[in-house]
Amino acid sequence: MPEMRRKWVRGQLWAFVFVALRRLLEFVVLLFRSEGSKDAELLALRHEVAVFRRQIARPQYQPADRAILTLLSRVVPRSRWQLTFGVTPATLLRWHRRMVARRWTYPHKKAGRPPIDKGIRALVLRMAKENASWGYRRIQGELIKLGIRLAHSTIALILKEEGIRPAPRRTGPTWRQFLKAQAAHIVASDFFCVDTALFRRFYVLFFLEHGRRRVWITGVTEHPDKPWVIQQARNLTADLADTEVEARFLLHDRDTKYTASFDEVFRAEGAEIVKTPFRAPNANAHAERFVRTVRAECLDHVIVLTRGHLERILRIYEHHYNHCRPHQGIAQAMPAGNEQPRSATTPSDRFHRSGPLVRVQRRDLLGGLIHEYELAA
């Protein structure tokens, strides 16, 4: 803002110099003219001014015009000011006082407290949005721990300006956050069928944990009767106990293959059975997505011969899916792995312009249908 004001003052100064030089040159020219011609021109100019005054109620004067008129008022008698300049003596005197006041006005700092740093303001808003239960004092304490001292009233003012309500009435977690917190205790179940080369149809039962997207393919059968599904339920509960997965909800559709005894096995472990609505596959979206994945990556590219052949294929793919295949839903980590996914970038000292210096080896599964990559020892 001060820079813009300096540019404006500089522009007005040059305008004043231009107008003053122009009037000075006109005055020099008038010295060589006769008195009669001067009087005639003066009468013509007065008449022209009178005509303009009838058309314009109030003329607009620029700062340079006001400065020139103020200087000429020192020569013209005061009684002729209104007739010569078109303004009252009080107006000319006010212009002069304003020029003097601007001449002796210096820039000064704005009164009051200094503004809050933008980085600190953004940090306060971030803490408030990421922690819905934190109040002003809690945020103040967290800032002090980071070496930032800020009054709790200032924190309240920042949140109020952004429309964030106090902690007890602040908006709670979003649906995404709520469902993500519940996902670790949800296990989904579903069937999919596979036709062999001789047109025999086998049913595959699998379970999927929502939290880590881990899959258990428990069995393959041509006749999924009541004893078979009960045995698969018991096998899964034992596997869940070994992996320390607490299944609080079992999600499946209303297929008649899910008998009451099947549900009772999970109820005995403390799980609640949740059945999806009729003809609503989107209600069990994670399980449906796995069926699409196993078909697109594996089963659509092989011809199954026997039950044993299908079990071997699914056993290999299950291990690949759980231990070696990165999953987008869990930040490219492996469902059954505790290790974090490797960084997308490799240190520059391990690479060369002609290619990477590190050795990466490939392992083929199912006759080269699936490839797994890892760093060579």
N, C-alpha and C positions, 0 to 999 in steps of 0.2 A: 504493500500500500504506500509507504513512503517513496518508493521508486517511481510509482505512477504519478504521485503529486509533484515530484521534482521534474518529471518530463512535462507535466502540464504547465508548471511555472516557467520552464525554459521556453516552451512554445509561445506563451503569452508575452514573454520578454522580447523575443524576436519579432513578434507582431507589432509590439509597441515601437521598436526601433525602425521597422519598415515604415509605419505610418508617420513617425516623427520626421524621418528623412524626406519623405515625400512632401509633407507640409513645409519643410524648410526650403526645399527647392522651389516650391510654388511661391513662397515668400520672396525668394531672390528674384524670380521672374517678375513679380509685381513691382519691384523697385525700379524697373526700367520702363514701366508703362505709364501712360499719362493719367492725370486725375480724372478726366472725363470718362475714359473707358473703364476705369475702376469703379466709378459711381454707377455707371450703366450696368456693369456686370453685377454689382452688389444688389441693385434693385431687381435684376432678373433672378438672382439666387434667392432673395427674400420672397419673391412671388412664387418661385418653385417650391420653397419650403412650406409656404402657406397652403399650396395645393396638396402637397403630400400630407400635411397635418389633417386636412379634411378627410383623407382616405384611410389614414392609419391612426387608430385611437391611441395606441401606446407603442412607440418604437422600441426595438430591442437593441441595446448597446452591448458591445463586446468589451472586455476589460481594457483592451488597447484604446477603444473609443473613449471610454471614461477617463483614461489617463490623459489623453490629448485635450479633452474638454476641460479637465481640471487645471491643466497647465495654462491653457488660453484664458481661463477665468481670472488669472492674475493680471491680465492686460485689459480685458473688456470691463467696463464699469458694471458694478453689481446691478444697477437699475436696468441694464440691457441683457441680463443673463437669460431671463425667460424668453425674450424675443429672439435672442441670438441662438441659444442652445436648445430651446424647447423644454427645459427642465427648470424647476424652482431653485432658488439659492440653497434651500435646505437639502435638496437632492445632491447638488454639487459638493456641499460640505460633508454630507454623509459618505459620498464616494471617497473623499479625501481621507476621512477618518478610517474608513475600511482599508485603504491602501497602507496607511501608517500602521494599523493593527497587524496586517499580514506581514509587513516588513519586519516587525519585532516579535513575531510568533515563532517559537522554536518547537521542534517535535519533542514529545514527552511520552513516557511509558504509560500504558494503560493501568489504571488503579485496580487493585484487587489481587487475588491469589493467582499464581502462575497456572497455566493450563496443565491438565494431567497428560502425562506422556502417552502417546498412542500405543506403544508396546505394552505398558502396564494396563491400559484400558482393555486392550484385546485379551490380555491374560486373565483379567477379572471376568470378562464375559465368557471366556472359554471354560473357566472353572465352574461358573454358575450353570452353564448349559450341560457340561459333562457330569455334574453332581447335583441332581435335583434336590437332594436333602440338605445341602450346605446352606447355612444362613450367612449373614454379613460377618459375624464374629468368626465363624469357621473359615471363611475365605480369607479374612484378615490374618488369622493364625497361619494359614498355609503360605501366605505371602511373606510373613515375617520369617518363616523357615527358609524361604528363598532369598532372604536379605532385602526384602522390599517392605518399607513401612508406609502404610496407608490407613487413614482413619476409617472406621467402620461406617461413619456417615457419608464419606466420599464413595465408598463401595455401594452403599444404598442409593446414592444419587446416580451413579453410573448405571446400575441395574434398572432404576426407574426411567431413565432417559431411553433405554433400549426396550422398555415395555416388558421386562422380566419381573414377575411377581415375587414376593417373599417366599422363603423356602417351604413353609407349610402348605401354601396354596399354589406352588409352582407346578407346572405340567410334569406329569410322571413319565416313565419310560415309554418309548414308542412301541408299536406293535412288533417291529423287527427286534428290538431289544428284549421285549417280553418273551417272544417265541424262542429267541436264541438262548435265553436263560433256562427255558423249560426243555430245550431239545435234548440235553444230556440224559434225560430220564424217559425219553420216548423211544419205543422199539416198534417198528412197523413190520408187518408180515403180509406176504402175498404169494400167489402161485403164478407160474407161467408154464406154458406147454411147449414141447419140442417134438417134431415129427421126424422119424428116422427115414432111412432110404427105402425101407419096406413098409412105410406108412403106418408104423406103430407110433402111438402117441404116449409120451411120458410127461408126467407132471412134476415140476420142480418146486419145492417149498424153500423159501429163503426168508431171512429176517435181517432188518437193517436198523442200526442205531442212528438216530437223527443227529446226535451231538458230534460224533467223529465220522459219520457215514460208513462205519464198518459193517461188513456184510458177512452173514453166516448162511451158506447153502447147506441146509441140514439133510436133505434127502431127495432121491429121485425114485418115482414109482409109477407103475402103470395103473394102479388102482389105489387112490388115496382114501382108504377106508378109515374108520374110527380108531382102531388100535394103532395104525401107522402114524396118524397125525398126533395122537397122544404121546407116542414114543419120541417123535421129533420135538415136541414141546418139552419133554423131560431132558432130552439131550441139550437143548438150547439153554435151559435154566442152569444146567451144570457148567456150560461154557461161559455164561454170563458171570457166574460166581467166580470162576477162575480169572476172568479179566477185570473183576471188580467193577462191573457195570451194574448200576441199580436201575432196574426197569420198573418205574412207577406207573407207566401207561403202556398198554399194548394196543396198537392200532391195526385194525384189519377191516375188510369189507364184510358183507353179509352172505358170503358164500356158504353153502350148506356143508362144505368140507370142514369148516370150523365148528366143531361140535361143542356141546356144553362141557364135556369132560376136558376138551382142549383148553377152554377158557379157565376151567377150575384149576388146572396146573399152575397157571400164572397168578390166579387169585391167592393160591396158597403161599406164593412168594411175596405177597403184598402188592401186586400190580392191579391196576384198574383197567377193565376192558373198555375200549372206545371203538364203536362200530361206525363206519362211514355211512352216509346216506346212500340210498339206492341209486345205481347208475351215476355215481359221482367219482370218477377216477382222480379228479383233481384234489379230492380230500385226502388222498394218500399219494401225494405227488412225488415224494422222495422214492418210494418203492417203485412207482411207475417209471420214474427216470432211470432207475437201475436196470429195469427190464429193457428199456430202450438201449442203454449203454451196452449191456452184455450181448444183445442181438447185433448191434451195429459194429462192435469191435471183435466179436468172436463167432457167434452161432450162425450169422448170416453168411459166413464165408467157409463153413465146413459142412460136410454131409455126415450126419450121425448114423452109425451103423447099428450099434447095440446099446443096451443100458450101461454096460461097463465102459464103453467108449464115451458116452455122454458124461458119466460120473468123472472120468479122468479129465476130460476137457474142462468141466466146471471146477474141479479141484485145482487145476493149474490156474484157471482164470481168477478164482477166488483169492489165491495167494498173491497173484499179480495185482489185483484190485486193492487188496488191503495193505500190502507191504511195499509195493513198487510204483503204483500209479498215483501221481499227484492229483489232488482233488481241488477244484476251484472253490467249492463251498467252504473249505477250511484253509484258505490262503495258500493253496498249492502244496499242502502237507500231505503225508500219507495217512490213511485212516488208522492203521494199526501201529504206526511208528511214533515214537516219542520225540524223535529228532526234528529240528526245525528244517524247513526247506532251504536248500543252498541258495546263496545270493545269485541274482540274475547276471551279475557281472563277475568276471574272473580278474584277479590282480594282473596289472599290465606286465609285470615282470615274468609272468608265466606264459605270455603270448609272444609271437613273432609276426612280422609282417606277412610272411608266407603262410602262416597258420599257427595254431596252438602248439606250444611245446609240450604240454601235458598229454598223456595218452588216455584216450577214452575207449573203452571196450564195449562191445555190444553182445548181448546174450539173446538168442532167439528162442521163442516159445511156440509150441504148437506148429512146428515145421516152418517157422519164420513168419507166422501170422502176426505175432506180437513181438516187439523189440523192447529190450530193457538196456539202458545205458548206465555205466558207472565208471569211475576213475580207476585206472589200472594201478595195481600195487607198485 
